[in-house]
Amino acid sequence: MLEMRPTCESCDRALPAAAEAFICSYECTWCASCVVGFTDAACPNCGGDLQRRPTRAVRA
């Protein structure tokens, strides 16, 4: 199961399950604002390809 990390690894911004975020294959997690500054859409931790993180429905 995909780990939904709660904050951006760069700016520590909260990333709830429905928030726009980006992840790599190691599940490094970044907010959309921080990803804009990354070159070639590569993860600065591991160099992996960053993809939009899927969202999850918020449980009532």
C-alpha positions as CSV (number, residue, x, y, z in Angstrom):
1,M,0.0,0.0,0.0
2,L,1.2,3.5,-0.8
3,E,2.3,5.5,2.2
4,M,0.6,8.8,2.3
5,R,3.2,11.0,4.0
6,P,1.5,14.0,5.8
7,T,4.0,16.7,4.9
8,C,6.3,18.0,2.1
9,E,9.9,16.9,2.7
10,S,11.2,20.4,1.6
11,C,9.0,23.0,3.3
12,D,7.1,20.8,5.8
13,R,3.7,22.0,4.4
14,A,0.8,19.8,5.4
15,L,-0.4,17.4,2.7
16,P,-3.7,15.9,3.6
17,A,-4.9,12.8,1.6
18,A,-6.8,15.0,-1.0
19,A,-3.9,17.5,-1.5
20,E,-2.0,17.9,-4.7
21,A,1.4,16.3,-4.1
22,F,4.2,14.5,-6.0
23,I,6.0,11.3,-5.1
24,C,8.9,9.2,-6.5
25,S,9.2,5.4,-6.5
26,Y,10.6,5.6,-2.9
27,E,7.6,7.6,-1.8
28,C,9.6,10.8,-1.2
29,T,6.8,13.4,-1.0
30,W,6.8,17.0,-2.2
31,C,4.2,19.7,-2.5
32,A,3.4,21.2,-5.9
33,S,5.1,24.5,-5.0
34,C,8.4,22.9,-4.2
35,V,8.4,20.6,-7.3
36,V,8.3,23.7,-9.5
37,G,12.0,24.4,-8.6
38,F,13.2,20.8,-9.3
39,T,15.1,20.2,-12.5
40,D,13.8,17.6,-14.9
41,A,11.0,16.6,-12.5
42,A,13.5,14.4,-10.7
43,C,13.5,13.7,-6.9
44,P,16.3,15.6,-5.2
45,N,16.7,12.8,-2.7
46,C,17.1,9.8,-5.0
47,G,16.9,11.1,-8.6
48,G,13.7,9.2,-9.3
49,D,11.0,10.3,-11.6
50,L,8.3,12.4,-9.8
51,Q,4.7,11.7,-10.5
52,R,1.5,13.2,-9.2
53,R,0.4,11.4,-6.0
54,P,-3.0,9.8,-6.2
55,T,-5.6,11.2,-3.8
56,R,-7.6,9.3,-1.3
57,A,-11.2,10.0,-0.2
58,V,-11.4,11.5,3.3
59,R,-13.2,9.1,5.6
60,A,-16.2,10.5,7.5
